[in-house]
Amino acid sequence: MRFILGLFLFITTLLGDENMSIYDIEVKDIDGKVFTMKKYENRVMLIVNVASKCGFTNQYEGLEELHKKYFDRGLSVLGFPCNQFLSQEPGTEEQIKEFCSLTYGVEFEMFSKIDVNGENAHPLYKFLKESSKGVLGTEAIKWNFTKFLVDKNGKVVKRYSPSTKPSEIENDILNLL
């Protein structure tokens, strides 16, 4: 089944299927549970590639604040660890989970480590990058803590740079809740 879903995603990406939805994409949480993004249908999502040894790592605190403040109103903050930027996320899923919990009290959902760029980029990040280009129309993720805001219908509304603090996104989130 997993192979078939992967093949479907690959073919629809090649063909540019306009019916492709973020909700069709399969993800794996930090504990190894696999499911589709349909779990977040009718919720606003803030999707972030994260790292434990980055100059922006303290943004975990702001992301957790947004989670606590707006989860009950329909916001899902989703953290995707990535080790593609100067190996700033070298740990295992268990180490990442422990670090986030003990250091920042993270309770928002965390996922298994993924690639966000290159040949092995996760299908979710391929979708996000195609939906919301970066500076000068580039698709590549430039660094850890790039953020994507997705509305309740699964449409990518905005892409934020790593230097954008979570608190600076709050008004945009409120407009979507």
N, C-alpha and C positions, 0 to 999 in steps of 0.2 A: 504494500500500500504506500509506503514511504517513497519507494522508487517511482511509482506512478505519479504521486503528487509532485515530486521533484521534476519528473519529465514534463508534466503539465506546466509547471512554472517556467521551465527552460523554454519550452515551445512558445508559450504565450509571451514571454519576454522577447524572443526572436521576432515574433510576428507583430509585436506591439499591440496586443489585445487590449482594446480600450475598456473591456469589461473586467479586466484584471483588477482585483481589489486588494487593499492591504489586508483585508480579513481572510484572504485565501492563503496567506503566507504562514508557513509553519515555523515555530520557534521552540527553543528548549530553555526552560528556566534553569536557574543556578543549581537546582537539586536534580536536574536530569529529566524532568517531566516535559514531554513533547505535546504541543497543542497548537492550534491555529490562532491567529490574531483576532478571530471572530469573538474570542473571549472579551475583547474590548469594544465591541460594537456598541454604539450609542454612548460612548464615553469619550471625553477629550483625552488625548494622549500627549505627553511630553516625553519624547524618545531621545535618549542621550547615550553616546558612546563614552564610557567612563574608564578611569585608570587610577590605581592606588598610589602611584609614585610620580605624580604630575604636579606642576605648579598650580593647576586648577583643581586639584583633588579636594580642596576645602569647599568646593561647590556642592559636595555631597550634603553639607549642612543646609544650604539653601534649597536644594532639591527635596530634602526630607521635610523642611518647613512647608513647602508647597503641598507635598503629599498629605501631611497632617491637616493642613488648613482646608484643602479642597477635595480630598478623596470622597467624602460623603456627598459632595455636590456633583461628582461625576468626573473627577480628574484621575487619570492613572499615569504616574511617573514610572518610566520603564528604563532601567539601566542595563546597558550592554557593554560589558568589559571588552577591551580591545588592547592587544599588545603590539600594534603596528607602528607606534610612534615612540621611537627610542627605547623600546622594551619597557615601557612604564607600567605594564600590567603583567608581570612575570609569574604571578602566583597561580595556584590551582583554584578551581571553583570554591573549594572549601576554605582556602586561605583568603580569597577575595570576600566571601560571605562573612567570615569571622572579622576581618579588618573593617568592613563597612559597618557591621553591627556594633563592634566594640568601640571603634573610633568615632563614628558619626551617628550611631543609633539608627541606622538605615532600616526602615520597615517597608519602603516602597519595593516594588518587584525588581529583582535582579535576574539576569539571564546568564547562560553559559557564554564563555569567551568566544568572540567571533572576529572575523576580518570585516572591515568596513570598506576597504579599497582593494583593487587588484582582481586577479582572476578568481580568487576564492572568496570574494566579497559575499556576505550573506544576502540572500534574496530580499530581505527586508530593507537592507541598506541600498541595494540596487534600486528598489522601488522608491525609497525616500529621495535619493540623489537625482533620479530622473524626474521626480515630481517637483522638486524645489532645488534649483541650481544655486551654486555658491557665487562668490564674487566673479564678475566678468563671465558669467555663464558656465563656470567650471562645475563639474559634478563631484570631483574628488573631495573627500573629507580631509581637511587640512591638519587637524589636531584632535586630541582628546577633548571631550566635553562640547562637541558640536551638538546642537539641540534642534529637534524638529517638533513643531507643534501641529497636531493632527486634530481635526474637528470630529464631532460625533458621527459624521457620515463617512469617516475614513479618508477625507481629503486633507492632503498636506497643505497647511495654511501658511507656514513660515519656517524658514531655516535661520538659526541664530549662530553666531560665531562662538568659539570657545570662551572668549573674553566676556561675553554677555552673561551677567550674573542672573541666577534664577529669579531673584526679586524683580529684575527689569522686565521679565516676561509676564509678571502677575496680571497686569491690565489686559494683555492679549488673552490670557487664560480666562479671566472673568468675562470677557466679551463672548466667549464660546460656551460657557457653562449654562 
